[in-house]
Amino acid sequence: MEISHIEHIGIAVKNLEKAIDYYEKVLGLHCYAIEEVKDQKVKTAFFKIGETKIELLESTDEDGPIGKFITKKGEGIHHMAFAVKNIDQALDEVEQNGVRLIDRKPRKGAENMDIAFLHPKSTFGVLTEFCENKNSSD
């Protein structure tokens, strides 16, 4: 498996507008994209810092994954995502090493990336995402 960098850190928030305001006005970052991913019941906002992004996640449905996360744990870090060169191969490799997969096959995520999640019970409590941008050399 080849991981090139931390693609993004996903942060669950109750109010995307207020969170964007904080990241822009207090931290001086620039929100370069806002996108709704309907099948994941989430609205996202992205900030780039070097090669890594911050992805803010606001639930569009309290029964969606982010809505459930916020109800159970409150706002905060939801997941860490790694950029991989071949997501199918990466999933096969971690599964062969005993890691439990949430997604056996990649699906489309924000920014049109192929994504797949690893179960936090197999990753020391950290929900881990693999991302592959097939339109990039990353």
C-alpha positions in Angstrom: 0.0 0.0 0.0 1.2 3.5 -0.8 0.0 6.4 1.4 1.1 9.7 0.0 -0.2 12.1 2.7 -3.0 12.8 5.2 -5.7 13.8 2.7 -8.0 15.4 5.3 -9.2 15.4 8.9 -13.0 15.3 9.1 -14.6 17.4 11.9 -18.3 17.0 12.8 -20.0 20.3 13.5 -23.6 21.2 14.4 -23.6 24.4 12.3 -21.5 24.6 9.2 -21.9 28.4 8.8 -20.7 29.1 12.3 -17.8 26.7 11.9 -16.8 28.2 8.6 -16.9 31.6 10.2 -14.5 30.5 12.9 -12.0 28.9 10.5 -12.0 31.9 8.3 -12.2 34.8 10.7 -10.3 33.4 13.7 -7.8 31.1 12.0 -7.5 33.0 8.7 -8.1 30.0 6.5 -10.1 30.1 3.2 -13.1 27.8 2.6 -12.6 26.8 -1.0 -15.6 24.5 -1.5 -19.0 23.6 0.1 -20.7 20.5 -1.1 -23.6 18.2 -0.2 -23.1 14.5 -0.4 -26.7 13.3 -0.3 -26.1 9.6 0.1 -24.0 10.3 3.2 -26.6 12.8 4.5 -23.9 15.5 5.0 -22.9 18.9 3.9 -19.2 19.6 3.8 -16.8 22.6 3.7 -13.1 22.3 2.8 -10.1 24.3 3.9 -6.6 23.5 2.6 -3.4 23.7 4.7 -0.4 22.5 2.7 -1.3 19.1 1.2 -3.8 18.4 4.0 -7.4 19.5 4.1 -9.8 20.1 6.9 -13.3 18.8 6.1 -16.1 20.2 8.2 -19.2 17.9 8.2 -22.7 19.1 9.1 -25.5 16.4 9.1 -28.4 17.0 6.8 -30.4 14.3 8.7 -30.1 13.5 12.4 -30.3 9.8 11.4 -27.2 10.1 9.1 -23.8 9.1 10.3 -22.7 12.6 11.3 -26.0 13.3 13.1 -25.6 10.0 15.0 -22.0 10.8 15.8 -22.9 14.3 17.2 -25.8 12.9 19.3 -23.5 10.3 20.8 -20.1 12.1 21.1 -20.8 15.8 20.3 -18.8 17.9 17.9 -15.2 17.1 17.2 -12.9 15.0 15.1 -14.8 12.4 13.3 -12.2 10.7 11.1 -8.7 10.8 9.5 -8.3 10.3 5.8 -5.3 9.1 4.0 -4.6 9.6 0.3 -3.7 6.2 -1.3 -2.5 5.3 -4.8 -4.8 2.3 -5.4 -7.7 2.1 -3.0 -8.8 -1.4 -4.0 -5.4 -2.8 -3.3 -5.1 -0.8 -0.1 -8.5 -2.3 1.1 -7.4 -5.8 0.2 -4.0 -5.3 2.0 -5.5 -4.0 5.3 -8.2 -6.7 5.3 -5.5 -9.4 4.8 -3.9 -7.9 7.9 -7.0 -8.4 10.0 -8.5 -4.9 9.7 -12.3 -4.8 9.7 -13.7 -2.9 6.8 -16.8 -0.7 6.8 -16.6 -0.4 3.0 -15.4 -3.5 1.0 -15.6 -1.5 -2.2 -14.9 2.2 -2.7 -17.8 4.6 -3.2 -18.0 8.2 -4.3 -17.4 10.9 -1.7 -16.9 14.6 -1.6 -14.7 16.2 -4.3 -15.5 13.2 -6.5 -13.0 11.0 -4.7 -13.3 7.3 -4.3 -13.5 6.6 -0.6 -13.7 3.7 1.8 -13.8 3.5 5.6 -12.0 1.1 8.0 -13.8 0.2 11.3 -12.5 2.1 14.3 -12.5 -1.1 16.4 -9.7 -2.3 14.1 -7.8 1.0 14.0 -7.3 1.8 17.7 -10.5 3.9 18.0 -9.9 6.1 14.9 -12.4 6.0 12.1 -10.0 5.8 9.1 -10.8 6.7 5.6 -8.9 5.9 2.4 -9.3 8.4 -0.5 -8.2 8.1 -4.1 -8.3 10.9 -6.5 -8.3 9.2 -9.9 -8.1 12.6 -11.6 -4.8 13.5 -10.0 -1.3 12.1 -9.6 -1.7 12.1 -5.8 
